[in-house]
């Protein structure tokens, strides 16, 4: 495994740690809820096997790149409330990191996604200098757009394009 930094991040209210096999049930619980996939229907999980596959792909990225998506827990809790992090991807012929965040709807509206995303973007600035962080967001997903902006990304209209589930607005670090 490449060592790109710490596997754990701590914010004022959150602990972000590398996903563990025991997180598969939480992945399934979050991504089988249609609300979490409203803007990205291809993310909807129909069975636990889909959650296991997601976990395996996340774990492989950690093993190969030394970073990835973190499991997000509020301080003092052992129950994850979501996932947030970065993974390498090719975008417009450049290698970038894709910023991802997805949370249990019971925890929406508390600023936790923005707090976790800020931590991930800050980690990238320190450990992956010169690698852009990109968030690809559906035009009608206003909550996700606010998270990206609060995490320090800026709208880059010239990069907008079609993604797997339709038109994506692009936000990037500068």
C-alpha positions as a Markdown table, in Angstrom:
| # | Residue | x | y | z |
|---|---|---|---|---|
| 1 | Unk | 0.0 | 0.0 | 0.0 |
| 2 | Unk | 1.2 | 3.5 | -0.8 |
| 3 | Unk | 1.4 | 5.7 | 2.3 |
| 4 | Unk | -0.3 | 9.0 | 1.3 |
| 5 | Unk | -1.1 | 10.0 | 4.8 |
| 6 | Unk | -3.2 | 9.1 | 7.8 |
| 7 | Unk | -6.1 | 6.7 | 7.5 |
| 8 | Unk | -8.0 | 8.7 | 10.2 |
| 9 | Unk | -9.2 | 12.3 | 10.1 |
| 10 | Unk | -10.7 | 14.2 | 13.1 |
| 11 | Unk | -12.9 | 17.3 | 12.8 |
| 12 | Unk | -14.8 | 19.2 | 15.5 |
| 13 | Unk | -17.7 | 16.8 | 15.4 |
| 14 | Unk | -16.5 | 13.8 | 13.4 |
| 15 | Unk | -14.2 | 10.9 | 13.1 |
| 16 | Unk | -13.4 | 9.8 | 9.6 |
| 17 | Unk | -11.8 | 6.3 | 9.4 |
| 18 | Unk | -10.9 | 3.8 | 6.7 |
| 19 | Unk | -13.9 | 1.6 | 6.0 |
| 20 | Unk | -14.0 | -1.8 | 7.7 |
| 21 | Unk | -15.8 | -5.0 | 6.7 |
| 22 | Unk | -18.4 | -4.4 | 9.4 |
| 23 | Unk | -19.4 | -1.2 | 7.5 |
| 24 | Unk | -21.0 | -3.2 | 4.7 |
| 25 | Unk | -24.4 | -3.2 | 6.5 |
| 26 | Unk | -24.3 | 0.6 | 6.9 |
| 27 | Unk | -23.3 | 0.9 | 3.2 |
| 28 | Unk | -26.4 | -1.2 | 2.4 |
| 29 | Unk | -28.7 | 0.7 | 4.7 |
| 30 | Unk | -27.7 | 4.0 | 3.3 |
| 31 | Unk | -27.6 | 3.1 | -0.4 |
| 32 | Unk | -30.8 | 1.1 | -0.5 |
| 33 | Unk | -32.8 | 4.1 | 0.6 |
| 34 | Unk | -34.1 | 5.8 | -2.6 |
| 35 | Unk | -33.6 | 9.2 | -1.1 |
| 36 | Unk | -29.8 | 8.8 | -1.1 |
| 37 | Unk | -29.9 | 7.9 | -4.8 |
| 38 | Unk | -32.5 | 10.3 | -6.0 |
| 39 | Unk | -30.0 | 12.3 | -8.1 |
| 40 | Unk | -27.8 | 9.3 | -9.0 |
| 41 | Unk | -30.2 | 6.4 | -9.6 |
| 42 | Unk | -27.3 | 4.1 | -10.6 |
| 43 | Unk | -26.1 | 4.2 | -7.0 |
| 44 | Unk | -29.2 | 2.6 | -5.6 |
| 45 | Unk | -28.4 | -0.8 | -4.0 |
| 46 | Unk | -30.9 | -3.6 | -4.4 |
| 47 | Unk | -29.1 | -6.3 | -2.3 |
| 48 | Unk | -26.4 | -6.7 | 0.3 |
| 49 | Unk | -24.1 | -8.1 | -2.4 |
| 50 | Unk | -24.0 | -4.6 | -4.0 |
| 51 | Unk | -22.8 | -3.2 | -0.7 |
| 52 | Unk | -20.1 | -5.8 | -0.4 |
| 53 | Unk | -18.9 | -5.0 | -3.9 |
| 54 | Unk | -18.8 | -1.3 | -3.0 |
| 55 | Unk | -16.8 | -2.0 | 0.1 |
| 56 | Unk | -14.4 | -4.2 | -1.9 |
| 57 | Unk | -13.8 | -1.5 | -4.5 |
| 58 | Unk | -13.3 | 1.1 | -1.7 |
| 59 | Unk | -10.9 | -1.2 | 0.1 |
| 60 | Unk | -8.9 | -1.9 | -3.2 |
| 61 | Unk | -8.5 | 1.9 | -3.7 |
| 62 | Unk | -7.1 | 2.2 | -0.2 |
| 63 | Unk | -4.7 | -0.6 | -0.8 |
| 64 | Unk | -3.5 | 0.7 | -4.1 |
| 65 | Unk | -3.5 | 4.5 | -3.5 |
| 66 | Unk | -3.1 | 4.8 | 0.3 |
| 67 | Unk | -6.3 | 6.8 | 0.7 |
| 68 | Unk | -10.0 | 6.6 | -0.3 |
| 69 | Unk | -13.4 | 7.0 | 1.1 |
| 70 | Unk | -13.7 | 7.3 | 4.8 |
| 71 | Unk | -16.5 | 6.0 | 7.1 |
| 72 | Unk | -17.9 | 9.0 | 9.0 |
| 73 | Unk | -18.9 | 8.8 | 12.7 |
| 74 | Unk | -20.0 | 11.5 | 15.1 |
| 75 | Unk | -17.7 | 11.8 | 18.1 |
| 76 | Unk | -18.8 | 9.4 | 20.8 |
| 77 | Unk | -20.7 | 7.1 | 18.5 |
| 78 | Unk | -19.8 | 3.8 | 17.0 |
| 79 | Unk | -22.6 | 3.9 | 14.4 |
| 80 | Unk | -21.5 | 5.4 | 11.1 |
| 81 | Unk | -23.7 | 8.1 | 9.6 |
| 82 | Unk | -22.2 | 8.2 | 6.1 |
| 83 | Unk | -19.2 | 8.1 | 3.9 |
| 84 | Unk | -17.0 | 10.8 | 2.4 |
| 85 | Unk | -13.7 | 10.8 | 0.7 |
| 86 | Unk | -11.6 | 10.8 | -2.5 |
| 87 | Unk | -10.6 | 8.4 | -5.2 |
| 88 | Unk | -8.5 | 8.8 | -8.3 |
| 89 | Unk | -10.3 | 9.0 | -11.6 |
| 90 | Unk | -9.6 | 10.3 | -15.1 |
| 91 | Unk | -11.4 | 13.4 | -16.0 |
| 92 | Unk | -10.9 | 15.4 | -19.2 |
| 93 | Unk | -7.6 | 13.6 | -19.8 |
| 94 | Unk | -6.3 | 14.5 | -16.3 |
| 95 | Unk | -5.9 | 12.4 | -13.2 |
| 96 | Unk | -7.9 | 14.0 | -10.4 |
| 97 | Unk | -9.5 | 12.9 | -7.2 |
| 98 | Unk | -13.3 | 12.6 | -7.2 |
| 99 | Unk | -14.9 | 14.0 | -4.0 |
| 100 | Unk | -17.7 | 11.7 | -2.8 |
| 101 | Unk | -20.1 | 12.1 | 0.1 |
| 102 | Unk | -23.2 | 10.2 | 1.0 |
| 103 | Unk | -25.0 | 10.2 | 4.3 |
| 104 | Unk | -27.9 | 8.6 | 6.1 |
| 105 | Unk | -30.9 | 10.8 | 5.5 |
| 106 | Unk | -31.6 | 10.9 | 9.2 |
| 107 | Unk | -28.4 | 13.0 | 9.5 |
| 108 | Unk | -29.1 | 15.4 | 6.6 |
| 109 | Unk | -29.2 | 19.1 | 7.3 |
| 110 | Unk | -26.7 | 19.2 | 10.1 |
| 111 | Unk | -23.7 | 20.3 | 8.1 |
| 112 | Unk | -21.9 | 16.9 | 8.6 |
| 113 | Unk | -21.3 | 16.3 | 4.9 |
| 114 | Unk | -19.7 | 19.7 | 4.5 |
| 115 | Unk | -17.6 | 19.2 | 7.5 |
| 116 | Unk | -16.4 | 15.8 | 6.3 |
| 117 | Unk | -15.9 | 17.1 | 2.8 |
| 118 | Unk | -13.8 | 20.0 | 4.0 |
| 119 | Unk | -11.6 | 17.5 | 5.9 |
| 120 | Unk | -11.2 | 15.4 | 2.8 |
| 121 | Unk | -10.3 | 18.4 | 0.6 |
| 122 | Unk | -7.9 | 19.7 | 3.3 |
| 123 | Unk | -6.3 | 16.2 | 3.4 |
| 124 | Unk | -5.9 | 16.3 | -0.4 |
| 125 | Unk | -4.3 | 19.7 | -0.4 |
| 126 | Unk | -1.7 | 18.5 | 2.1 |
| 127 | Unk | -1.0 | 15.0 | 0.8 |
| 128 | Unk | -1.8 | 15.3 | -3.0 |
| 129 | Unk | -0.6 | 18.8 | -3.9 |
| 130 | Unk | -1.2 | 19.6 | -7.6 |
| 131 | Unk | -4.0 | 17.0 | -7.9 |
| 132 | Unk | -7.4 | 18.7 | -8.5 |
| 133 | Unk | -10.4 | 17.6 | -6.4 |
| 134 | Unk | -13.5 | 17.4 | -8.5 |
| 135 | Unk | -17.2 | 17.0 | -7.5 |
| 136 | Unk | -19.6 | 16.0 | -10.2 |
| 137 | Unk | -23.2 | 17.0 | -9.2 |
| 138 | Unk | -26.6 | 16.9 | -10.9 |
| 139 | Unk | -28.0 | 20.4 | -11.6 |
| 140 | Unk | -31.0 | 19.9 | -9.3 |
| 141 | Unk | -29.0 | 18.5 | -6.4 |
| 142 | Unk | -28.8 | 21.8 | -4.5 |
| 143 | Unk | -27.8 | 20.3 | -1.2 |
| 144 | Unk | -24.8 | 18.6 | -2.8 |
| 145 | Unk | -23.8 | 21.8 | -4.5 |
| 146 | Unk | -23.8 | 23.6 | -1.2 |
| 147 | Unk | -21.6 | 20.9 | 0.3 |
| 148 | Unk | -19.1 | 21.2 | -2.5 |
| 149 | Unk | -18.9 | 25.0 | -2.1 |
| 150 | Unk | -18.6 | 24.7 | 1.7 |
| 151 | Unk | -15.8 | 22.2 | 1.2 |
| 152 | Unk | -13.9 | 24.8 | -0.9 |
| 153 | Unk | -14.7 | 23.8 | -4.4 |
| 154 | Unk | -15.8 | 26.3 | -7.1 |
| 155 | Unk | -18.2 | 25.9 | -10.0 |
| 156 | Unk | -16.4 | 25.1 | -13.3 |
| 157 | Unk | -19.1 | 25.4 | -16.0 |
| 158 | Unk | -16.6 | 24.8 | -18.8 |
| 159 | Unk | -16.1 | 21.2 | -17.5 |
| 160 | Unk | -19.8 | 20.3 | -17.3 |
| 161 | Unk | -20.9 | 17.3 | -19.3 |
| 162 | Unk | -22.8 | 14.1 | -19.4 |
| 163 | Unk | -22.2 | 11.5 | -16.7 |
| 164 | Unk | -23.7 | 8.0 | -16.1 |
| 165 | Unk | -27.0 | 9.4 | -14.7 |
| 166 | Unk | -27.2 | 12.6 | -16.9 |
| 167 | Unk | -25.9 | 16.1 | -17.0 |
| 168 | Unk | -23.2 | 16.8 | -14.3 |
| 169 | Unk | -22.2 | 20.2 | -13.1 |
| 170 | Unk | -18.6 | 20.3 | -12.1 |
| 171 | Unk | -17.0 | 21.8 | -9.0 |
| 172 | Unk | -13.2 | 21.9 | -8.6 |
| 173 | Unk | -10.5 | 23.1 | -6.2 |
| 174 | Unk | -8.4 | 26.0 | -7.6 |
